[in-house]
Amino acid sequence: MKATPVIRFKEVRADGTIVQVVVWQLPRPSDDRPHRLQYRLYCGRDGRCLVRYDNETGKGDHRHYGDREEPYRFSTLDQLLADFDADVQRLAGGD
């Protein structure tokens, strides 16, 4: 069984900011993804990452602020989206 797309969204704002959210439901949990979700949430401008949340293999849930990387405590998909949106609003402003 393959991963199932849950969310696929991309917005290019007037100021050039790119906001992209991609989430897949996995067929079974893994050590890196016990919640059965694989995700990449990105916000950047001018080729520079402002904030990114992801859970690549070997790293588990974490987020990036520019060049800084820190663990992220995943609780629910709704909370992940809310946390990302709050960071986008703070770092890139509303559109």
C-alpha positions, 0 to 999 in steps of 0.5 A: 500500500502506498502513501495517500496524499492528504494536503497539497497546497502552494501559494506564490504571494505578490511579494514573491513569498512561497508557501507550500504544504504537502502532507501524506498519510502513510500505510503504517507508522515508523520510528520517524513517523509514529503518527503515520504522516510524512510532511513538508511545510515550507515558507521562503522568499528570494531563494531563502527559507524563512521556516520549514517543518518536515520529518525526513527519514532519520531526523523525525519531526523538526523545523527550520528557521533559516539555517537553524534546526530544532526538534518539533513536538508533533501532536496533531495535524491541525496543531502542526498546520496552526504552528506553521501558519503562526510562524508564516504570519510572524516571519512573512506577514499576512497576504 
